[in-house]
Amino acid sequence: MQTTGWPRRTLQDIIKGLPSWGIGLRFEQDGVRHNDGYYRITAWGPFQPDWIARELPQLCQAVELAL
């Protein structure tokens, strides 16, 4: 939420939908509370990580997200 400025519910919906695209996620706990942490991509599905890295500035611009 801090990085994107998007509401929590929007981010939850996006994260929930990623497996339907073949993207694997794992929650990495990083804190005391059970929900302190972040998600790590474990499988990219149809997306190529090198393409994502190359196109990251344009992808961020498309969703109005600053790097």
Residue pairs with C-beta under 8 A, 6 or more apart in sequence:
1 7
1 8
1 11
3 65
4 11
4 63
4 65
15 25
15 39
18 25
19 25
21 45
21 46
21 47
22 43
22 44
22 45
22 46
23 41
23 43
23 44
23 45
23 47
24 41
24 42
24 43
24 45
25 39
25 40
25 41
25 42
26 39
26 40
26 42
27 37
27 38
27 39
27 40
28 37
28 38
28 39
28 40
29 36
29 37
30 36
30 37
30 38
31 37
44 52
52 59
56 67
57 67
60 66
60 67
